[in-house]
Amino acid sequence: MDHPPTSAALRPEFQRMILSQQSPQEDSALASILLRPWPAALSAARFGRGGGDSSAIDQVRRVYITTAKDCMVKPEQQEAMIHRWPPSKVVAMDTDHSPFFSAPERLFQLIVKLP
């Protein structure tokens, strides 16, 4: 393919099943209306390492929130992402891809407890 697509999107009929199956129906419907295509290159993005002992990107503290019932980014894909670019902390949630809809109070509690 000489000119690959530059963005990706989920068809509306699959959005709830993949992104927000545990979320309230009204939140899922609103998210579906607001959802826009995202850069296709995002799935292949790589962060390079600079010269010396650590690059500027390694100076940023990272926290990864795993989502156990995520149908968009499967748990094994999440683990691979964590392995490729280790965060300083991993926090687990038993939610879909959209914990800000399916478990907003729990997500808030986790975020405010981060050092």
ABEGO torsion letter per residue (X at the ends): XABBBABBBBBAAAAAAAAAAABBAAAAAAAAAABBBBBAAAAABBBBBBBEABBAAAABBBBBBBBAABAABBAAAAAAAAAABBBABBBBBBBBABAAAABAAAAAAAAAABX
